[in-house]
């Protein structure tokens, strides 16, 4: 069977070109045909006059190649051909006689506007309680770019991985996160925080530190306009005298339970995608010292509110983000005729989020780092009944663009293409360009 990627790879070879209807028609080796408007081709010219190769940006201004006010709306092609290296080669005529553009065929193919596969994102693999979480080795992801890319691919596919054998200290934890990118600056005084069951005062700061209770599945920082994307939780110590499942982590695939709701109770699904369930947080002058290992305390103020929806859809109607935190809810912003239905929908979602059918329950063991996608997964913790139980976790977050940027760089490197063509490709285009070199 010929896979999509193989089809596209073979399609990177141009078989014929023709100048038709104000554009260029290309026939590819796989028989696919693409059409590029002359203005689009002229506007994307990568010649040194139009495109700054050192800064990787357009020359865009008075007297420069891409001055939009000077760009002819009907550029005329004098000559078009496929050159000896397989590139599309255009000599322009009309108002710009002799202007010369050369286009990489792979780049052209991943910008074909008539190929619907280029518009489709990679589908996440939805899971339930039967999930087995993928594991990666710390040293391997630290040293090997292929392992790092594989890890980041799993974050999109499943939304969760466990990294084994991390040095059980802050420096080792930080190094792992920075292998992907910058740690997200928090609004709290600490960017890497410590969850330590021995710190009894911490419960005054946040409910997540009230260890005797089960911490229900939730996503973090729902009251931020843009919640953190990746959450890192690294275990330094776990000592449980009862040797049972206290302080175990729980995870549920938010995309999965949203789809279950869409199928089983479409009216509830629609309500949670359309109506607002606002969230907020207010702390004034709180002293944050969540671990004895942290020296001193700093006071900070923090006050947020977000008129958020629980299930968020993209332009194709696909779920791209879940925001759900029961304890961070503030008064509902809903008309009286809808409140009962909205509340019933919220109850249905919350029930699914706690359902054993969709929950995985496991221990983050000392030396392991759990990494989860906070836009997709809901996380929680089983209760701690025994006050003698000691658990110490390090935690930190990463912004969506930081994660995405590293993955784009890694895909670009794997593609083997030069910076001038990688710059400005969509994520989907980079995935296809990267895959094509592995065949
Ligand atoms: Fe949390």
Boltz pocket constraint, residues with backbone or C-beta under 6 A from the ligand:
constraints:
  - pocket:
      binder: B
      contacts: [[A, 208], [A, 218], [A, 219], [A, 220], [A, 379]]
      max_distance: 6.0
